[in-house]
């Protein structure tokens, strides 16, 4: 086969591998978030926003 064919196959494989890795990270993140929410609900803990900048932007106060 031609060198360009090998290069094309390598690029497609790399893109496929990055897609699988991204999917795995996103699914683990969602699972972890669901587990944290379930733990907070079982312990009757209210979620406390940690990021003060996000809290200011949500309330509109400065």
N, C-alpha and C positions, 0 to 999 in steps of 0.2 A: 504494500500500500504506500501511498504517497505520504510525505511528512505532514502535509496539511491535514490529511485525514486523521492521523494520530493526534495532532494538536486539537482538532475539532472534537474528537472523542474525549480527550483529556479535559477540555473546557466544559463539555456537557456533563461529564462525570463530576467535576468540581462544583458546578452549579447545582447538580442534583444532591451532592453531599451537603452543601451549604443549606439547601432547602430542608433536608431532613434534620439537620442540626437545629435550624431555626424553629421548626415545628416541635421538636423535642423540648427546647427551652421554653417556648410559649405554653405548651401543655403542662410542663412541670410547674411553671409560674401560676397557671390557673388552678392547678391542684393544690398547690401550697396556699394560695389565697383562700380557697374554699375551706381548707383545713383550719386556717387561722380564724376565719369567721365562725366556723363550727365550735372551735375551742372558746372563743370569746362568748358565744351564746350559751355554751354549757356552763361557763364560769360566771355568767351574768356580769360581764365586763363591758362597759361602754367603750366604743372606739374613740380614741383621743387623737386628734390631728397633731402630728409631730412637727410638720412644716409650718412655721409661723407665717411665712410669706404666702403660702397657699391659703391659709386661714384668713389673712387680711384680704386677699383678692376675692375670696368667696363671699365675705360679708360686705365688701365695698368700703370698709373703714380703712383709715390710714393712721 
